[in-house]
């Protein structure tokens, strides 16, 4: 028996990609310009909220009673995939790669995944389940 619900991870990852990645890209563009550091920070915070949402969806949708695990794996997995693409693009363009920033952001995304997992768990504890799983609870 698998301890991961891959459908839940895909659902949460899709939400994270839609909400977090565009803000991450915008934060990188604004931050690289060095003209609006406050805006770059705000966009980075919005990206973290997107990872919380995605992790929350993964945690809420999974029926295995492992919401924190699904939340963290969803957020970290989505971040690693997106960051790998960003790093490859930067390397192809000949831009410097900020490894320390990527690792620091991974830590923040892991915390966002934990928060999202906790939110998904709270919804399940209150008896709120996705409509697709109501019959199985």
FENKA-V59918 format. One record per run of one state. SS is the DSSP state (a for helix, b for strand, c for the rest). FROM is the first residue (numbers start at 1). TO is the last residue. Records with the same first field share a line. If there is no record, write none. Layout:
SS = FROM-TO, FROM-TO
//
This chain:
c = 1-5, 34-36, 62-66, 94-98, 126-130, 137-137
a = 6-33, 37-61, 67-93, 99-125, 131-136
//
